[in-house]
Structures are given as C-alpha cells and as structure tokens.
C-alpha cells in the first residue's frame, strides 16, 4: 500500500514555513501520541532550520498512557523536549509557557541587545495533517478563531494568533511527507485520519487495524463487539464478524464490508475501542 498524497497546498505550506521560520523563536511540532514517529514529517527539522523545538504528543487522551510515558522518556534520551497533551481536554497545556520560555530566552535577549523593546515569545506550530493543530490553537487562545474539523488538510494559510501566557503563534498548514514508502506506516496514518479517506482502501486499512489491535490489545475488540474468544487471526474474518455483530448487512444476510470498515475506523479515531497506541519506542514503525 504505497500512498502518494501530497496536494498542491501542502507544497505551498512547506514554502510558507521556509519563508516565515526566521520570524519565530521556537517551533511547536505536533505529532499524534498514538504513533509519534510515523506522524512526524522527517523534513521538519531541515525546513525549520533547527530552531529550538518542543514536540507535543497530541491526542494523549486516546493513546495508551503507559506507552506515552515511554515515548516521553525516549524523546528526552534523544535530546528533545516532549510533552504529552490533549487539545480535547486540555491535558498539560498549562505547562506550555514554562516549557517554551527557556528555549526562547536566547532569541529574546538577542532582540533586546539590538536596542529593541521587549516582545512576546513567537512560536510556529507545524505538523502533518489532522494531528489537531487547529483544535489545539483554539484551546490555547480560548476561542474558536481557527477552523477545525476531523479531516486532513483543512488549514491552507498561515495566520498569527495571540495565545495566553504572552505568546504569539504562527499556525501553518499541515505538511505530509511527499511519499510514504512503508505500507504499514501508510495504513497506520490512514487509520488515524492523517490521510484522506478518499485515497486509500477503507477495507484494507480496517482489516489491518483490527488484526493489529487483536494482537496488541487482545481484549478490546471482544469487549467492544462481543466477539468470540479466542479472536480470529485473519483480518478479513475479524472485520466480517464485527460487521455481522453490529448489523452491517446487505440483502441475503451478507456483511457490508465497506460500512463495517468505516464504522471501525470511526470508532478507533473517536477512542471508542479503548486507548490504543500503534507504535512503541525502539521498534520499527512498520511493526509498532
């Protein structure tokens, strides 16, 4: 499953980051806490000219909390500053000003040494599509000034917003990597909604997802859908059982596999299957 989904506005977004990066002090790189490596654009470090950076593991309320702790420790071992957050419930957002301040100090002092008046910390938020940038910004500024929806590629333009804690934030469009080489990485990104549902096979991704969950979290599918124990080791059979249990049927008592696939993906994305992380530190992104 090779995915090549790089709309023209994403190339424009990359150019916007490159154009404005010299205006900011610190970069906020937003990733999905359920797949912290697969949801990182490997070009971000180069595009942002190695500006001081904070990695925000968003959607931590949907991720496995024990594995999120492991990821925070892993990033720290790599010399990165990382914080687990949630744009939904506001988890750890009160830590952001104190986390950003020491990283911005050198730039602010340099500004004053040039004889200029003190100013606010300037931040830039970057990340791949649908990791929750717009929802997070609305939470940080305390109002719904930024359009947000659970679909990728909504933000098309850069815009400055005033944040609490004397910080100014430049929101940027989501930038996906031009091509996703590893098929399982593509499937995981598709499962979380980072890639438009229109460019991949829903059934293929749903079959991959239910089989992955059955292996990593063997009780969750049975509890949610009332499946027999032990669970099937075949993704197609699992999805068929789920569709039958949930009444996703066509004439002749046949399972509507497309409807079942969409339901599973929607419930996973909403956290209804449980708190699930698709990657662990020190494992390949393909394996999780």
C-alpha positions as CSV (number, residue, x, y, z in Angstrom):
1,X,0.0,0.0,0.0
2,X,2.1,2.9,-1.3
3,X,0.4,6.2,-0.6
4,X,1.3,9.3,-2.5
5,X,-1.0,12.0,-1.2
6,X,0.7,15.4,-1.5
7,X,-1.9,18.0,-2.6
8,X,-0.6,21.3,-4.0
9,X,-1.5,23.3,-0.9
10,X,0.9,21.1,1.1
11,X,3.8,22.1,-1.1
12,X,2.7,25.7,-0.6
13,X,2.6,25.1,3.1
14,X,6.2,23.9,3.1
15,X,7.2,27.1,1.3
16,X,5.3,29.1,3.8
17,X,7.2,27.5,6.7
18,X,10.5,28.2,5.0
19,X,9.5,31.8,4.3
20,X,8.4,32.6,7.9
21,X,10.8,30.5,10.0
22,X,13.1,33.4,10.7
23,X,10.3,35.3,12.4
24,X,9.9,32.8,15.2
25,X,11.8,31.8,18.3
26,X,10.6,28.2,19.0
27,X,8.8,25.6,16.9
28,X,6.0,23.5,18.3
29,X,6.0,20.2,16.4
30,X,2.6,18.5,16.8
31,X,2.5,14.7,16.5
32,X,-0.1,12.1,17.2
33,X,0.6,10.4,20.5
34,X,-0.7,7.1,19.1
35,X,2.1,7.0,16.5
36,X,4.8,9.6,17.5
37,X,7.3,8.6,14.8
38,X,5.1,7.8,11.9
39,X,3.2,11.1,12.4
40,X,6.4,13.1,12.1
41,X,7.5,14.6,8.8
42,X,11.2,13.8,8.5
43,X,11.7,17.1,6.6
44,X,10.5,19.3,9.5
45,X,14.0,19.6,11.1
46,X,15.5,20.8,7.9
47,X,12.6,23.1,7.0
48,X,12.6,24.8,10.4
49,X,16.4,25.4,10.3
50,X,16.9,23.5,13.5
51,X,15.1,26.1,15.6
52,X,14.6,25.2,19.3
53,X,11.7,22.8,19.3
54,X,9.0,21.3,21.6
55,X,7.4,18.0,20.5
56,X,3.8,18.0,21.5
57,X,2.3,14.5,21.6
58,X,-1.3,15.4,21.0
59,X,-4.4,13.2,21.4
60,X,-2.7,11.7,24.5
61,X,-6.3,11.1,25.8
62,X,-6.7,8.5,23.0
63,X,-3.3,6.8,23.4
64,X,-2.1,4.1,25.8
65,X,-0.9,6.1,28.8
66,X,1.9,3.7,29.8
67,X,3.4,3.8,26.3
68,X,3.1,7.6,26.2
69,X,5.3,7.7,29.2
70,X,7.8,5.5,27.4
71,X,7.7,7.9,24.4
72,X,8.3,11.0,26.5
73,X,11.4,9.2,28.0
74,X,12.6,8.1,24.6
75,X,12.4,11.7,23.2
76,X,14.3,13.0,26.2
77,X,17.0,10.4,25.6
78,X,17.3,11.9,22.0
79,X,17.8,15.3,23.5
80,X,14.3,16.5,22.6
81,X,11.8,18.4,24.7
82,X,8.5,16.5,24.6
83,X,5.1,17.0,26.4
84,X,2.0,14.8,26.2
85,X,-1.1,16.9,25.6
86,X,-4.7,16.8,24.6
87,X,-6.5,19.5,22.6
88,X,-9.7,17.9,23.6
89,X,-9.4,18.0,27.4
90,X,-6.6,20.5,27.8
91,X,-4.2,18.0,29.4
92,X,-0.8,19.6,30.2
93,X,-1.4,22.7,28.2
94,X,-0.7,24.8,31.3
95,X,2.9,23.6,31.1
96,X,3.5,25.1,27.7
97,X,4.6,28.7,28.7
98,X,7.1,27.3,31.2
99,X,8.4,24.7,28.7
100,X,8.8,27.3,25.9
101,X,10.4,30.1,28.0
102,X,13.9,28.8,28.4
103,X,14.1,27.7,24.7
104,X,13.1,31.3,23.6
105,X,15.4,33.1,26.1
106,X,18.4,33.4,23.8
107,X,16.4,34.8,20.9
108,X,14.6,37.3,23.2
109,X,17.9,38.5,24.7
110,X,19.4,38.9,21.2
111,X,16.4,41.0,20.3
112,X,16.8,43.4,23.2
113,X,20.6,43.7,22.7
114,X,19.8,45.2,19.3
115,X,18.1,48.1,21.1
116,X,14.5,46.9,20.5
117,X,11.7,46.9,23.0
118,X,11.0,43.5,24.7
119,X,8.4,41.5,22.9
120,X,6.3,38.3,23.3
121,X,7.7,34.8,22.5
122,X,7.0,33.9,18.9
123,X,6.1,30.4,18.1
124,X,5.3,28.4,15.0
125,X,3.2,25.3,15.0
126,X,3.9,22.6,12.4
127,X,2.9,19.0,11.8
128,X,1.3,16.6,9.4
129,X,-2.4,17.0,8.6
130,X,-5.1,16.1,11.1
131,X,-2.9,15.9,14.2
132,X,-5.2,18.5,15.8
133,X,-3.4,21.8,15.2
134,X,-6.5,24.0,14.8
135,X,-8.3,22.4,17.7
136,X,-5.2,22.9,19.9
137,X,-4.8,26.6,18.9
138,X,-8.5,27.2,19.7
139,X,-7.9,25.7,23.1
140,X,-4.8,27.8,23.7
141,X,-6.4,31.1,22.8
142,X,-9.7,30.3,24.5
143,X,-11.9,30.9,21.5
144,X,-12.8,29.3,18.2
145,X,-11.0,31.6,15.8
146,X,-9.4,28.9,13.8
147,X,-11.4,26.5,11.6
148,X,-11.1,22.9,12.9
149,X,-12.6,19.6,11.7
150,X,-11.7,15.9,11.9
151,X,-10.4,15.7,8.3
152,X,-6.9,16.3,7.0
153,X,-5.7,19.4,5.0
154,X,-8.2,21.9,6.4
155,X,-5.7,24.7,7.2
156,X,-4.5,26.2,3.9
157,X,-3.0,29.6,5.0
158,X,-0.6,30.8,7.7
159,X,-2.0,33.1,10.4
160,X,-0.8,34.7,13.6
161,X,-2.9,34.2,16.8
162,X,-2.4,35.6,20.3
163,X,-2.1,33.0,23.0
164,X,-2.4,33.1,26.7
165,X,0.9,33.4,28.5
166,X,2.3,36.3,26.5
167,X,3.0,34.2,23.3
168,X,2.2,34.8,19.7
169,X,1.7,31.7,17.5
170,X,2.0,31.3,13.7
171,X,-0.2,28.5,12.6
172,X,0.9,26.7,9.4
173,X,-0.8,24.3,7.0
174,X,-0.2,20.6,7.6
175,X,2.6,19.1,5.6
176,X,2.7,15.4,4.9
177,X,5.8,13.7,3.6
178,X,5.7,13.5,-0.2
179,X,5.6,9.7,-0.3
180,X,5.1,7.1,2.4
181,X,7.3,4.1,1.5
182,X,6.4,1.7,4.3
183,X,2.9,0.2,3.6
184,X,2.2,-0.4,7.3
185,X,3.2,3.2,8.2
186,X,0.7,4.3,5.5
187,X,-2.0,2.1,7.0
188,X,-1.5,3.5,10.5
189,X,-1.6,7.1,9.2
190,X,-4.7,6.3,7.3
191,X,-6.3,4.6,10.4
192,X,-5.7,7.8,12.5
193,X,-7.2,10.0,9.8
194,X,-3.9,11.8,8.8
195,X,-4.6,10.8,5.2
196,X,-7.8,11.5,3.3
197,X,-10.2,8.5,3.3
198,X,-10.6,9.1,-0.5
199,X,-7.1,8.0,-1.4
200,X,-6.9,4.5,0.2
201,X,-8.9,1.3,0.5
202,X,-11.0,1.6,3.7
203,X,-11.4,-2.2,3.9
204,X,-7.6,-2.8,3.6
205,X,-6.9,-0.3,6.4
206,X,-9.7,-1.6,8.7
207,X,-8.6,-5.2,8.3
208,X,-5.0,-4.2,9.1
209,X,-6.2,-2.2,12.1
210,X,-8.5,-4.9,13.7
211,X,-5.8,-7.5,13.3
212,X,-3.2,-5.2,14.8
213,X,-5.4,-4.5,17.8
214,X,-6.3,-8.1,18.2
215,X,-2.6,-8.9,18.6
216,X,-1.6,-5.9,20.7
217,X,-4.7,-5.4,22.8
218,X,-6.4,-8.8,22.7
219,X,-9.4,-8.0,25.0
220,X,-10.6,-4.7,23.4
221,X,-12.3,-6.0,20.3
222,X,-14.1,-8.7,22.2
223,X,-15.3,-6.3,24.8
224,X,-16.5,-3.7,22.2
225,X,-18.1,-6.0,19.7
226,X,-18.9,-9.2,21.6
227,X,-16.6,-11.4,19.5
228,X,-15.8,-15.0,20.3
229,X,-12.6,-15.9,22.3
230,X,-10.0,-16.5,21.0
231,X,-10.1,-13.9,18.3
232,X,-9.6,-14.8,14.7
233,X,-6.0,-14.3,13.4
234,X,-7.4,-13.2,10.0
235,X,-8.2,-9.5,9.5
236,X,-11.0,-10.2,6.9
237,X,-12.7,-12.7,9.2
238,X,-12.5,-10.3,12.1
239,X,-14.0,-7.4,10.2
240,X,-16.7,-9.8,8.9
241,X,-17.5,-10.8,12.5
242,X,-17.7,-7.2,13.6
243,X,-19.9,-6.2,10.7
244,X,-22.3,-9.1,11.5
245,X,-22.4,-8.3,15.2
246,X,-23.2,-4.6,14.5
247,X,-25.8,-5.3,11.8
248,X,-23.8,-4.0,8.9
249,X,-25.7,-6.3,6.5
250,X,-26.8,-6.3,2.9
251,X,-29.5,-8.4,1.3
252,X,-29.0,-12.1,1.6
253,X,-27.5,-11.6,5.1
254,X,-24.2,-10.6,3.6
255,X,-21.9,-8.3,5.5
256,X,-21.5,-4.8,4.1
257,X,-17.7,-4.7,4.4
258,X,-17.4,-1.1,3.4
259,X,-19.8,0.1,6.1
260,X,-18.2,-2.2,8.7
261,X,-14.7,-0.8,7.8
262,X,-15.9,2.8,8.1
263,X,-17.5,2.1,11.4
264,X,-14.3,0.5,12.8
265,X,-12.2,3.4,11.7
266,X,-14.6,6.0,13.0
267,X,-14.8,4.2,16.4
268,X,-11.0,3.9,16.6
269,X,-10.5,7.6,15.8
270,X,-13.0,8.6,18.5
271,X,-11.4,6.4,21.1
272,X,-14.4,4.1,21.5
273,X,-12.2,1.0,21.1
274,X,-10.0,2.0,24.1
275,X,-6.8,3.8,24.5
276,X,-4.5,2.4,21.8
277,X,-1.0,3.3,20.7
278,X,0.2,1.9,17.3
279,X,3.9,2.4,17.9
280,X,6.3,1.6,20.7
281,X,9.8,3.1,21.3
282,X,12.7,1.1,19.8
283,X,10.5,-0.8,17.4
284,X,10.3,-0.2,13.7
285,X,7.4,2.0,12.6
286,X,6.2,-0.9,10.4
287,X,6.0,-3.2,13.4
288,X,4.8,-0.7,16.0
